[in-house]
Amino acid sequence: MRIGAFLKVMGIVTLMAVLYINLQMKIYTYAYKGKANEQKIDKLSEANAQVHNDILRLKSSDNLGQKLLVQDKTYQFASRQRVVEVEAGSSRAIASLAAGNVDTKPGILSRIVLAFAPAHN
Amino acid sequence: MHSQRHPTRVGVLFFIILFLLCLFSIKLALIQVFRADYLAEKAEKQHNHVVELEPRRGTIYDRDMRALALNVGAYSLYVNPKSMTEDQKSRVAESVAPVLGVSVGGLATLMEKPKHFVWLARKVPQDVYEKINAMKLRGAGFVRESKRFYPSGEMAAHVIGFANIDNIGLQGVELEYDKYLRGEKGMAQFLRDARQRDLLIEKDFVPARDGYDVVLTIDETIQFIAEKALDKAYTKYHAKGATVIVMDPKTGEILAFANRPTFSPAKPDATPIESKTNRAVAFVYEPGSVFKIVTASAALEEKAFNEDDVIFCENGKYWVATHYLKDHEPHGNLTFRKVVEYSSNIGFTKIAQKLGADKVYEYARRFRFGMKTNIGMVGEVNGMLKPVSKWSKTSIGAIPIGQEVTVTPPQLLGMIGAVANDGTYMKPYYIKSIRDEKGGVIASFQPQVVGQVISKETARRLKPILQGVVDEGTATAAKMKDITAGGKTGTAQKVEAGGYSHSKFVASFIGFAPVEDPKLAIVVSVDEPHPIYYGGLVSAPVFKEIVEDSLRYLATKKGQ
């Protein structure tokens, strides 16, 4: 009888110990997986940062100015008289666009203005 | 039964087992009791890995939040020479040297150090990292660090400055605001397995505080316009140096600031120290005729002269104390207005003689000559303005026309800005705000009124006279079709061997536009241009190009 109870207790303790060890191993398994995922995220972040920096360099005033104004002298800053402001959401403007009366592709002057417009964060 | 037949063997076996048990017990006691602390500490070191968390160095932005300097990731190559064989070291040296562009011998020497960690190359370009990483060299590895990246290249180099390989600011904003930009390091303690691989189990964590961002008043587009125009004059006239500063006269905000020669902030070691010196604040020179604005302002403010008063300019030759003073073009009678337009030295000397030395000095001090503008740049000097007690007999014919006085371009900018701003002197400044990574403002800098140096009425009388300098006077090269501008030219002889040189000049133009509502005040200064050296021909066209493009750009900027 006493041996039976002893064996039962030992059995339960052993089972709990095995469960505990199993959970501990799971923690480590997830830790390894987490580390691997972290490295993947790091690589993607880095690639994103590289692209972001390339964009910054390409859209900098120095780069755009060199390409548009220095190397290709056909461009210049547009004077006020040659810029048309269209109010955002204007129903007439939208209607014109929908009717195809306005060329949706930005013209040279718009591109010049847009190229030198400040970034909006 | 067996034990009864062989009691000796059993006894021996028993004692051997007992002996071994005692040995094991002693060893256990040694480990668990006497060496417990030491072994626990060793295990702690092996299993715990403390990582220093590098903060992100703050970004430097222009006034429209366009990044001018920011941090990017960069890999640094290291080796562990103590754990490498000679073969492995040779392989690393021979494979890596051509990619890095260094000698094999140099790398081999580095790997002779008896250390566990030796840098071979810091913060290499991305393509170099990818090539070397693909080689999978034993004993070599990469550590991810960060380095500064300047998307606009050399633009505004003297304003932004540069940081060293350890991201410590050494010049410009990178130095002056290093304590805001650098942030604070953090710490994380990770668990490591038996193979020394980090696990994502944190035992301790102190986050790094990223550096604050600095927002300048500089407009990146106007900066480009100014530098492009300055480059033309600097190259065309083979100048020794040049400076341009563009300011909003109503607020004192610096919109563009450039020197030549210049340097690349990404490669500061590639240029000599002269190129890195911020000559606009650190060098002084005799300004010449641009200083005549002080004399003209004093004359009008003190009501000593009106615009149409006639002054006899001695047909180009006038005796002052010990020598003849000459005009570059002889004139007879000129009105006050024309004296300014034609920049007659004799005319201005007579104006100064009527005012008196004390008044000339007083107005020069009102315009803050002989003292710093406190623009906020390291190395700014005072310039030199002699007190009247130190003036010689000839000084009355020298100082009012910009000789025997030394100035810096920011001081000239402050003067012309005050005239453009109806007599109110605004302190020039170039830092707009300091922000945290979420955009919260840590510090903000507002326009500061230094003082009313001349009355509004005097300024409003002076502006059309300075417009006449551009329309009909010495600065017709700055005249524009649709934009009015006012200013003053200067062609100052440089001091050489105790006298004035006849071959070395500083060509300047200071001006503002449009006259009716000035949006820009500009100083252009070109050092030793040749063969042409007149301010009206060398510097005035630079002013014109900057004004034309900048005003068009500002007019199309949203919200303007």
Interface residues (C-beta under 8 A of the other chain):
Chain A: I27 Y28 Y30 A31 Y32 G34 K35 E38 D42 E46 A49 Q50 N53 L56 R57 S60 S61 D62 N63 G65 L69 V70 Q76 F77 A78 S79 R80 V83 V113 F116 A117 P118 A119 N121
Chain B: D64 M65 R66 A67 L70 V72 G73 Q126 R144 F149 P151 S152 G153 E154 M155 L191 D193 R197 D198 L199 L200 I201 E220 T221 Q223 F224 I225 K228 D482 E548 D549 R552 Y553 A555 T556 K557 K558
